[in-house]
Amino acid sequence: MLEEKILSISEPTEIVVLPEMFSTGFSMQPERFAEPMDGETVQWMKKISAKKKIILTGSLIIKERISARKGQQAYFNRLIWMLPNGQCGTYDKRHLFAFGDEDQHYSGGTKRLVASVKGWKINLLVCYDLRFPVWSRQDSRRGELGNGFEYDVLIYVANWPEKRNVAWKTLLQARAIENQCYVVGVNRVGEDGNKIYHSGDSMVIDPLGEILYHKKDEEDIFIVNLQSSHLEKIRERFPFWKDADKFNIEN
């Protein structure tokens, strides 16, 4: 179904974003669903990315052997950033959802992934990371854009339940405002295997917190064009980044 929807996109498109654990749903059974990096789903992403000439991203359950001698494996909630040329970047979700025992089944990541696309810098994060603003905070000391900013867009892929959708919507807007960037939040829709309903509430938000797109309770394919001129104008008019606190993140 996902393949049909992606291949049906007729407008010129640079990036297609899928939800968290898009191939399985949010599962605490990695032993059952995990794939290696050369597994079926990553190969599918590579095929679709090349065929549509798009960047395809979303997270899935990945397993890696951590001890060849003992045969031990670790599991990761890993975001894949697949390029049309078959190369990919990865980000392992740092903040594991202990309320749902995710920390009991998965290993957390320690490094962010900031990708480059035609002059844009994009910071890629997963679901629960949204609740922890320091991890996504712009740091002028690491800024590569010549203006104190590390990135221009935050992307969150998620399986965020409807019962906490007020937090989801509010925090997406907060991340956009405090980081003076666009924010894209892509969430699943429907009831999962545990009878937990997800309302979607996928959103695109501009650097002032204005909502450019919002869809609730329905699956959707929506294309939004982000304007670099709008972003630059806001950052120049409101140079709040100059007053930002310095900080360090300890792993």
N, C-alpha and C positions, 0 to 999 in steps of 0.2 A: 504494500500500500504506500509506504513512504517513497519507494522508487517511482511509482506512477505519479505521485504528486510532484516530486522534484523534476521529473522529466517533462511534466506538463507546463512548467514555468516557461512562458514565452517572452517575457520582458528581459532585457539585458540585466544580468545579476552577477554580483561579485562574490557574495558570501551567502550561504544557506545555513541557518542555525537550527539544530534539532535539540530536544530536551535532554535532561539528565537521564542516563541509563536508558536511552531511547529504544534499545533492542530487547530489553527484558522488563522494563519497569523497575522501580526502586526495590531491590531485593537484598535480604540478609542471608541469601544462600549462594554465596560466590562459588562454593565448591561445585554447585550444580550448573551455574550459568557462565562462569568465567571463560574467557578465550585468551590465547596468546596474542602477541602483537602481529603475528602473521596469520591470525585466524580469519574466520569467514566474514565477520562484520567489518573488520579493518580492510579486508580485501574488497568488500562491497563498497565501502566509502571511497577507496582508491578508484574503483571502476566508475562510479557515478561522478566523482570529481573530474576525472579525465574526460568522460563522455559529455558532460555539460559545461566543461571548462569553468568550473566554479571552485571556490574554497568551501569545503563541507566540514561542519564542526558539530560536536555533540559528545556526551560522555557515555562510556560503557564499562562493563566489568572486565578488567584485565588481570591475568595471572602471570607472575614471573617467578622463576625458580631462584631462591636465595641461598640454597645450599645444594650443590650438585652431589655431594657425598651422602647427605641425609635425605635428599629428595624433597626438602621443604619448599613450600611455595608461599608467596605473599600475594594478596589481592588488593587491587587499587580501583577506586572510582576515578577513571582516567578520561579526561577530555582529550579528544583527538582533533587536531587542526590539519586537515588533509588538503594538500595543494594539488592542482591539476597535473603536475609533473610527477606525482607519486611520492613526493617527499612529505613528511608530516612533522609537526611539533606536538608535544604532549604536556599536559598539566595534570598532576595528581591532586585531587581535592585535599586541601589542607585541613579544613575544619570538619571533622567527622561528627555526624549527628548522634551524640551519645544518648539522647532521649529515645532514639529508635535503635540503639545498640550498634550503630554503624561502626563505632570505634572498636567493637569486639570482633569484627569480621574483616576490616580493611586496614591497610596501612596508610597513613597520611603523607601528603607531599610536603616539601620544604622550599620549593622554588616556584616563583611565578613565571608565567609565560606571557610575554608582551610581543605580539606579532606585528609585522610591518606589511601594509597593503597600500601600494601606490601613494606613499607619503603619509598615510594614516598609521598611528600606533594604536593597537587594540590589546587591552588587558583581558585575559580570559579566566573566568572563575566559575565555580559550581555551587549552586543552591545555598547551603548553610553558610558558606563564605560570606553571604550578603549581610549576616548579622554582625560581622566583625569588621568595622570600618578601617581599622589600622592596616589590615592586610591589603586593602585596595587603595589606600591613601596615596595621592600624588606626593612624591618626594622630590623637591627641586634639586637635591644633590645628585639624584640619578636621572634627572631630566635630560633627554637627548634632543629636545625640540627647539632649544635655544630660547625658551621663554619660561623655564621652570616647570614644565610639564613632561611627565614620562609618557603619557598616552592621551589619546583623544576620545576613545570609546571603551566602555566597560561592557562586557557581555557576560550575563549569568544564564546558565542552563540549569533547569530545576525540575524537581518533583515536589512542589510545595503544596500542601493540602489546603483545601478551601477554608477549613476552620481557622486557619491563620493567614488568610489572604489580606487582611488589613495590614499586618506587619509586612508582607511581601510588597504591597503597593507603596506603602509609606517609605520603606527602606530603599526601594529602587529610586524614588524621587530624591531621597536624602543623599544617596551616593552620587547622583548627577549634580546636585547643587553644590555639595562640599568639594567635589573634585573638578567642577567646571568642565564637564565632559558629557557626551551622549551616553545614555545607558540603554542597553537592549536586554530585556528579561524574557526568556522563552520557557514557558512552563507547560507541563502536560495537562491534558483534559480527560476527565472521566473517572470512573471508579476502578481502583486497583484490586488486586487479589485479596487484600485485607479489608475490603469494603470501605476503604477510605476514598472520599470523593475529592477530585482536583478540579477546580473551576477554571484553570488556565490563567486568566488575567495576565496574559502576555502583554508586554508594554514596550514602547520606545519613548524615551524621554529626552528632552533637549537640556543643554547646560544650565538653564534657568529653572528646571523642574517642570516645564510645560510638557504635557502628555501629547505626543504626536500620534500615537496609536495605542489602542487598548481593545482587547477581545476577551470576552468572558463566556465560559460554558460551551464554546464551539471550537472545533478544529478549524484552522484557517491557514491560508497561504497569503501573506501580505508583504508587499515590497515597499520599502521606505528608502528614500534617498537622503543621506546625511549631507549637510552643507558645511563645507570647511569655512566659507566666508562668514557664516552665522556664528560658528564656534570662535573664530578669531576675533570677531567684533565684540563678543561678550567678554572674552578674556582681556582684551585691550581696554574696554570700558570699565571693567570691574577687576582690577589686578589683585584680587584677594590673596592669591598664592604667595605674594611677597611677605605677608604677615603670618604665614603658616608656621606651626611649631616644628622643630626638628625632632626626630625620633629614630630609634633603632628597634628592629624586630629580632628577637632571640629565638632560635630554633630549639 
